[in-house]
Amino acid sequence: METTRQQKVARQIQKDISDILIKEAAGIVQGAMVSVTTVRVSPDLSFAKIYLSVFPFEKSDAIMAALEQNNWLVRKALGTRIRNQLKQVPEITFRLDDSLEYIENIDNLLK
């Protein structure tokens, strides 16, 4: 069960990461549509798991590899945005949210 503080920090990180991926890390996402679906923050606010949805799904492996390689760049940009709200910038990890592909697969099976 997440506390209210965790939920607020997660929403703020989700908003900021979305903005960073659009403006500052546009070269990393390589022209694909990347959306931040969920952010999970640890109770001590030192770790954040960021779940991303990538369209088209075929580019997801390349984009996830590029994001992991440039993790420091995204974390630095996040730090400049949330420096007044948190003492330390959480360590971030990117995870692929493949729920859209799963829905598409179920839809194709039903057809």
C-alpha positions as CSV (number, residue, x, y, z in Angstrom):
1,M,0.0,0.0,0.0
2,E,1.5,3.3,-1.1
3,T,1.4,6.3,1.2
4,T,0.0,9.6,0.1
5,R,3.5,11.0,-0.2
6,Q,4.6,8.2,-2.4
7,Q,1.6,8.7,-4.7
8,K,2.3,12.5,-5.0
9,V,6.0,11.9,-5.7
10,A,5.1,9.2,-8.3
11,R,2.7,11.5,-10.1
12,Q,5.2,14.3,-10.2
13,I,7.9,12.0,-11.5
14,Q,5.5,10.7,-14.1
15,K,4.7,14.2,-15.3
16,D,8.4,15.3,-15.4
17,I,9.7,12.1,-17.1
18,S,7.0,12.6,-19.8
19,D,8.1,16.1,-20.4
20,I,11.8,15.1,-20.4
21,L,11.1,12.4,-23.0
22,I,9.3,14.9,-25.2
23,K,11.7,17.8,-25.0
24,E,15.2,16.9,-23.8
25,A,15.5,13.2,-24.8
26,A,13.8,13.3,-28.2
27,G,16.9,11.8,-29.8
28,I,16.9,8.8,-27.4
29,V,13.3,7.8,-28.3
30,Q,14.2,7.8,-32.0
31,G,10.9,9.1,-33.3
32,A,8.7,6.6,-31.6
33,M,5.7,7.4,-29.4
34,V,6.7,6.7,-25.8
35,S,4.3,7.3,-22.9
36,V,4.9,6.9,-19.2
37,T,2.1,4.6,-18.0
38,T,3.0,4.1,-14.3
39,V,5.6,5.1,-11.8
40,R,6.2,3.1,-8.6
41,V,8.3,4.7,-5.8
42,S,9.9,2.9,-2.9
43,P,8.8,3.8,0.6
44,D,12.0,5.8,1.3
45,L,11.6,7.6,-2.1
46,S,15.1,6.5,-3.2
47,F,14.1,4.2,-6.0
48,A,11.6,4.7,-8.8
49,K,10.4,2.1,-11.4
50,I,9.1,3.8,-14.5
51,Y,6.9,1.8,-16.8
52,L,6.9,2.9,-20.4
53,S,4.6,2.0,-23.3
54,V,6.2,2.2,-26.8
55,F,4.5,2.5,-30.1
56,P,5.4,0.9,-32.5
57,F,6.2,-2.1,-30.3
58,E,8.9,-3.3,-32.7
59,K,11.2,-0.4,-31.6
60,S,10.7,-1.1,-27.9
61,D,13.9,-3.1,-27.4
62,A,16.1,-0.5,-29.1
63,I,14.4,2.3,-27.2
64,M,14.7,0.6,-23.8
65,A,18.4,-0.1,-24.4
66,A,19.0,3.5,-25.4
67,L,17.1,4.7,-22.2
68,E,19.1,2.4,-20.0
69,Q,22.3,3.6,-21.6
70,N,21.3,7.3,-21.1
71,N,19.8,6.8,-17.7
72,W,22.1,9.4,-16.2
73,L,20.9,12.0,-18.6
74,V,17.3,11.5,-17.8
75,R,18.0,11.3,-14.0
76,K,20.0,14.6,-14.2
77,A,17.1,16.3,-16.0
78,L,14.7,14.9,-13.4
79,G,17.0,16.2,-10.6
80,T,16.9,19.8,-12.0
81,R,13.1,19.6,-12.0
82,I,12.4,18.1,-8.5
83,R,15.4,19.5,-6.6
84,N,13.1,21.7,-4.4
85,Q,10.7,18.9,-3.5
86,L,13.1,16.0,-2.6
87,K,16.4,15.8,-0.8
88,Q,17.8,13.2,-3.2
89,V,16.9,12.3,-6.7
90,P,15.7,8.7,-6.8
91,E,17.5,6.0,-8.7
92,I,15.4,5.3,-11.8
93,T,14.9,2.1,-13.8
94,F,12.9,1.8,-16.9
95,R,10.5,-1.1,-17.4
96,L,8.5,-2.0,-20.5
97,D,4.7,-2.0,-20.1
98,D,3.6,-4.4,-22.8
99,S,-0.1,-4.3,-21.9
100,L,-1.0,-2.7,-25.2
101,E,0.7,-5.5,-27.2
102,Y,-1.1,-8.0,-25.0
103,I,-4.5,-6.4,-25.7
104,E,-3.7,-6.3,-29.4
105,N,-2.8,-10.0,-29.3
106,I,-6.0,-10.9,-27.5
107,D,-8.0,-8.8,-30.0
108,N,-6.3,-10.7,-32.9
109,L,-7.1,-14.0,-31.3
110,L,-10.7,-13.1,-30.9
111,K,-11.0,-12.2,-34.5
